[in-house]
Amino acid sequence: MTARRLALSAAMMMVALTGCGSGETTDQRPQGGAVTGAVTVFAAASLTESFTRIGEDFETANPGARVTFSFAGSSALAHQINQGAPADVFASASPANMTTVVDAGNGDGNPSVFVRNQLVIAVPDGNPGRVSGLADLTPPDVKVALCAEQVPCGAAAVKALDAAGTELIPVTLEQDVKAALSKVRLDEVDAALVYRSDVRAADEEVDGIEFPESAGAVNDYPIVVLKNAPNGSAARAFVEHVLSGPGQAVLAAAGFQAP
């Protein structure tokens, strides 16, 4: 009888241990290493098209995962994260906005620069104003849209204009680069300073005019997993995908530069 009880006790202990080993883990990686669960990515507005494609590729590679994006100006996203908005990944259009998140203790590890981006002058298709450089934007009858200075594309514009010794008075200051570009697409302005990647995304509606001063105002784009990420494992897998060959190929095709 004692032997039977000992055997039964040992069997129950084995079942308990097996149950502990097969339960859910916080990394949400089932057998085989696939990623599951929701991944929320806060990303700069200029990443809209390329990250949407990368998200689709990531979901194809990980059928159990679902990526949700929040695209906006990097400064606004950094503020939301520091105010406690739930997110797994932050991809910024400048190191400055990333620094505000990391310095607040909301980054998990060191950010990685994954691409760079450069400004161009966006004009309506066909360049009816015959714009060839920043000097063509200074006449008072030329309407120009810029990003606000706290937004990465606005800070880059200020740097490029200073390098050129050019002063211009914009008719509007927008909170993200897509909003600035939309002013050109809607014929509300004659030109806007936006990223090369945004012009490529709107290729059939606008033209991009390169200008030499933009070379001194190139923005680095850092990405980081957030400290309180609800799905940390999937967040890390998404960042790895962005940094991978396929992710970099998507970004290069969109007009971004390698870091």
Summary of the structure (lengths in Angstrom):
residues: 259
radius of gyration: 23.8
end to end distance: 71.9
largest distance: 101.1
contacts: 877
relative contact order: 0.20
helix: 44%
strand: 22%
